[in-house]
Amino acid sequence: MTSKAENYGLLLASGLVAGEALTGILLALLVTIKVNLNELIGNVPSLSETPLGVALYFAVFIILIWVLITIPLRKLKKAKI
């Protein structure tokens, strides 16, 4: 039973890693062809050094933890029924 939950979690985490890798490749391609992202999306101010930005980063991290725990457990419960 535990190994099935681990398999679902591993599959979900692998998908997240693959998506991140594809995003990195896409961004590298945009840099290679010299696309100015600031002109495309506008000059977005950085949130990384503000308290709101830190809170948002922690919120995303907590949501990611929640997703990586609840989805495999939910799939495991569905498989048992």
Secondary structure, DSSP 8 states (H G I E B T S, - for coil): -HHHHHHHHHHHHHHHHHHHHHHHHHHHHHHHTT--HHHHH------TTSHHHHHHHHHHHHHHHHHHHHHHHHHHHHHH-
